[in-house]
């Protein structure tokens, strides 16, 4: 036994000294001929730099049934150039989390937050919200570098400093709220935000305002759900400002209803009278839909705000009081909307998605894009299952892997690591997920390869997946200097089962592809 230990240590050292293969993450639009040519050029560059595989994502993968011959001609071209350069193509599918291409099939499949028993009163055949206005004329607190202007504040040269104002506000639980504010900027490059915070500091809004560094007065909007809160602390401002000037004016908050209204059995609309008796759609009130929900500028894409539809009644006298419950999605950052993975129709779409992607690519490996799932377990479809958020996700990931294996027997399967790692996102209090994501990893079998990507958790994430007996691909770069990814190299040396290290750019920056390869290889010798 003693004589074997030095040999084992030597074998591990030899393993650690060998750099794993290098991959490239690539986001394409193969509906555009020029983009297909660009991808071919990138593959040639990557092959020359020592890369062996491209994981390829394209929003069109979610709607392959609508693609024309030109699209599939570009697929064939990319496959041919990949083969000529010994580059393996690994298609990505199942964009669960950033679900717009899946919601293209049916925007009503978006995960919905509940509005419960909002009070309405009938006036002139239209049921209107019957809630008190919320004044924003006196602010509880203002940062000292915010100077008053008419109906608002100005901040100039808040270089690295906070520049905010806030007010504590009473809200009704589980209601939809609309906030608007006018913003003007001049050479201001920090990100202005609106933050409705709960009493324990949790965020209720993650929608980006989309303010340009220089713009004239423009009205910006957010929609949020109060969830189970009766009071919020409402912040406007900047956390870590920049040189330049930002001005805010005419801040408003109001309770609203039916903005991006969802209509499906798993996100039902319920209208009752004051006596609690249900009213019938088409009998007591006109059919209610929001024609702009999930359709602007294209199917599966949601606007932050638009004028909501009206609830028009039939033969109900003025003064009739109603209670209305419904569901609406929320937009995370610059457009992420989550699909409800508890809906049978969603499962049908995902199953078909796997078949179509394999028919197009015929690959030996596939990559599941379950990533940054920030809204989950709120609508009726989810709640009726009486499962935790982690259990719902575990069930979905296991089914998704099975659908790939049905479509492509023997294929290797990969998945982003964040939603299955308790060191990263698989925990409670994650964004607007109801409940705990712990246990999501129970849906992963040992035939699935994890792709952790947060370098700050490099050692912990690699240790976690190693403890589960899973292989890994380590996703590095992320538009930072190549040396920033060296913690992944240390993880690859320390833990077995690392199949590759992936050059991952969200900014389509391939100028560091060769330096990244050189940095990784040098670190192993």
Phi, psi and omega in degrees: 000317181296325181288337180281332186298313177300322179296319179295316179298321179295318180297318179296321180296320178296320178299317183293333183281347182268118178292138177288165176302156179251133178243168175232133170273130184223125176259122187239166167225088187281004170283344181254119184304318181297322179294323176296318177297319179297318178298319178299318178296320179297321180294322177296317178298316182296318179299319179294332181270358175102013178275152185237352183207150172240123166273124190243128175239147180205126180302337180290343176302332181283351182220045183297334179294345180256358183280146182267182183299324181302319179299311184287335171296320178291324174301314180297320179297314180297318179297320181295313180294323177299314180296321180296333183250015179055039175256123175276136178260129181239096183293146177256140179217176182060065176285066178277124187118296172258083200259016188303319183290334174283321179290346173306326180291324181195099181300338180290354176277001178299143174298131185247142171267145187272138164253129187238122171055045175291133184279132176233156174225141183275130174220116177062037178081006178235129176275123183243149176303135181245073182229154182284145175295156180245109182285143174234044184263345180229123186263142182288327187200143181220132174299147187294338180271006173266117182256138184292141167231180180297120179062024180180207186218156175232143173227131180238130175057053174273062188289102181081359183257156173286148178216094192219162168216152184212170178205139175274132190226138171279133177229166175264134180298146177052057175228160179265129182237146179241128175241136175228153178201145176268135181229137173232138182225157173217112180051044182246115190250000172284168185259111175291146183221155167243122185235102167278116184250141175284173182297333177262017170086010179279144179278140174251354179224134175231017182280129176288143180279335179070041180277131178281153179302325174228120178206151172284178180307126179218139180274129178244150187230152162222156171238133174221161176252133182289345183051229186266025186259141176255354180208143176227160169252112188262115179256140163240141175148201185226133175257102186083083187280188181224169169300165183102190186231139171229139179232141178236140174206161174058044176291135182220148172224139179211148169286138181226182180205147170074012174288120185057047178301131175264141178229103172198165182301326181278000175218070192283151169265131178229125178238125180233157173279178180299335179275002180085000180284129181295139173263151184259130176293136182086347178245303180268337177212156182292150174308135187243121172218162173249102185296343180266354182290115177070021182234354186239125003276354176210167181300133182094353180251136185245133170285148175296314183211146167204167177298125184283161175291162179258147175271102183265130185261165177238115173061025174263127184291154175306142180092351178295129182260137183232161170236132186233132175237142181198182180229148177216151176277171170231150181260127179261126179055237190263017175147006181286124175231131184274139173274148178281114183274003175265354182279131176304323180294324175300316179298321177299318180296317181292320178297315179294324178303314180297317180298315184291320180295319179291322178299324181283323191250332180055037186279166177262349178221148178223153188237117179276130187264031174295114192199136173049055179278101195253356176221124185195148168072038178244324187278173185298322180305318180283311187297326181294344181279342181054043177242158172286165177301320179297320179292322178297315180292320179300318178298317183292317184292325177294319178294318181298318177297320179295323180292325174296315182294328175295319183282325186224076182306134178087356181291144171279146186233136179239160176207141172306145189269347192295322187277001182234017184234115180294343175283344184246265186248354184273073181206180179279165177060039177264112180046235183252032174279131177276120177090200191254133177273000177302143181091354178303328183293346180291346176276353180269128172264169185287353174277355178264137180258126182275146178236082175290151187222350182273109187296333179293341177250020191307307184292317181294318181293317178297320178295321181297308182291330174295321179294334177275358181075025184257147172280166186218151160242132185258121185266114182244191179078278181052044172060032174243166176307141184308326181295342178297338182271003183299330174303331176291326177298315179298322177295320179296325178289328189273326187244138181284166172087012178277115184276328185194165169240132190249127172285113189238110178241134174263351184252016182051040180259103181254010180291337181263009184299313179291313177300326177297313179300317180295320179297315181294313181296320180297325183290343180265359184232000000 
